[in-house]
């Protein structure tokens, strides 16, 4: 469980770093969002396909959707970590801590 928490903390820290880099880039470089695109990778492909159909989204909408992609990836990592921990024989405590 400790390893899962460390992995989630590192992944979410990278996600926060990726968002912060976008805002502190003084040159307003379009490539400053590359870290966020990498952190939310499977969902960037879905977002790209959606923008092909509905047109370009505003910057704030892209930032919001990619940030949600990072959170969704963190949830997937958490659930998979719990399932792996359950099936390898070390039963983890319930999510609610009971």
C-alpha positions as CSV (number, residue, x, y, z in Angstrom):
1,X,0.0,0.0,0.0
2,X,2.9,2.3,0.7
3,X,4.3,1.8,-2.8
4,X,0.9,2.6,-4.3
5,X,0.7,5.8,-2.3
6,X,4.3,6.8,-3.4
7,X,3.4,6.0,-7.0
8,X,0.2,8.1,-6.8
9,X,2.0,11.0,-5.1
10,X,4.7,11.0,-7.7
11,X,2.3,10.9,-10.6
12,X,0.1,13.6,-9.2
13,X,3.1,15.8,-8.4
14,X,4.1,15.4,-12.1
15,X,0.6,16.4,-13.1
16,X,0.7,19.5,-10.9
17,X,4.2,20.3,-12.2
18,X,2.9,20.0,-15.8
19,X,0.0,22.5,-15.1
20,X,2.4,24.9,-13.3
21,X,4.8,24.9,-16.2
22,X,2.0,26.1,-18.5
23,X,1.4,29.2,-16.3
24,X,5.0,30.2,-15.5
25,X,6.3,30.1,-19.1
26,X,6.9,33.7,-19.9
27,X,7.2,33.2,-23.6
28,X,3.7,31.7,-23.9
29,X,5.3,28.8,-25.9
30,X,2.7,26.2,-27.2
31,X,5.1,23.4,-26.3
32,X,4.9,24.3,-22.6
33,X,1.9,22.0,-22.4
34,X,3.8,19.0,-23.5
35,X,4.2,17.6,-20.0
36,X,0.5,17.8,-19.4
37,X,-0.2,16.0,-22.7
38,X,2.2,13.3,-21.7
39,X,0.7,12.9,-18.2
40,X,-2.8,12.5,-19.6
41,X,-1.7,10.5,-22.6
42,X,-4.5,8.1,-23.4
43,X,-7.1,10.8,-23.0
44,X,-5.2,13.3,-25.3
45,X,-5.9,11.0,-28.2
46,X,-9.6,11.0,-27.4
47,X,-9.6,14.8,-27.0
48,X,-7.8,15.1,-30.3
49,X,-10.5,12.9,-32.0
50,X,-13.2,15.0,-30.4
51,X,-11.8,18.3,-31.5
52,X,-11.6,17.0,-35.1
53,X,-15.4,16.5,-34.9
54,X,-16.5,19.5,-32.9
55,X,-13.8,22.0,-33.7
56,X,-11.1,23.6,-31.6
57,X,-11.7,24.1,-27.9
58,X,-10.7,27.2,-26.0
59,X,-7.4,26.9,-24.0
60,X,-9.2,26.8,-20.6
61,X,-11.3,23.8,-21.8
62,X,-8.2,21.9,-23.1
63,X,-6.5,22.6,-19.8
64,X,-9.5,21.4,-17.8
65,X,-10.0,18.3,-19.8
66,X,-6.3,17.3,-19.7
67,X,-6.2,17.9,-15.9
68,X,-9.3,15.6,-15.6
69,X,-7.4,13.1,-17.7
70,X,-4.5,13.1,-15.2
71,X,-7.0,12.6,-12.3
72,X,-8.7,9.8,-14.2
73,X,-5.3,8.1,-14.8
74,X,-4.6,8.5,-11.0
75,X,-7.9,6.8,-10.2
76,X,-7.0,3.9,-12.6
77,X,-3.6,3.5,-11.0
78,X,-5.3,3.4,-7.6
79,X,-7.9,0.8,-8.5
80,X,-5.4,-1.4,-10.3
81,X,-3.0,-1.2,-7.4
82,X,-5.7,-2.2,-5.0
83,X,-6.7,-5.1,-7.2
84,X,-3.2,-6.3,-7.6
85,X,-2.6,-6.1,-3.9
86,X,-5.8,-8.1,-3.3
87,X,-4.9,-10.8,-5.8
88,X,-1.2,-11.3,-4.7
89,X,-2.4,-12.5,-1.3
90,X,-1.8,-9.4,0.9
91,X,-5.4,-8.3,1.5
92,X,-5.3,-4.5,1.8
93,X,-7.6,-2.7,4.3
94,X,-10.8,-1.3,2.8
95,X,-10.8,2.0,1.2
96,X,-12.7,3.7,4.1
97,X,-10.1,2.6,6.6
98,X,-12.3,0.2,8.6
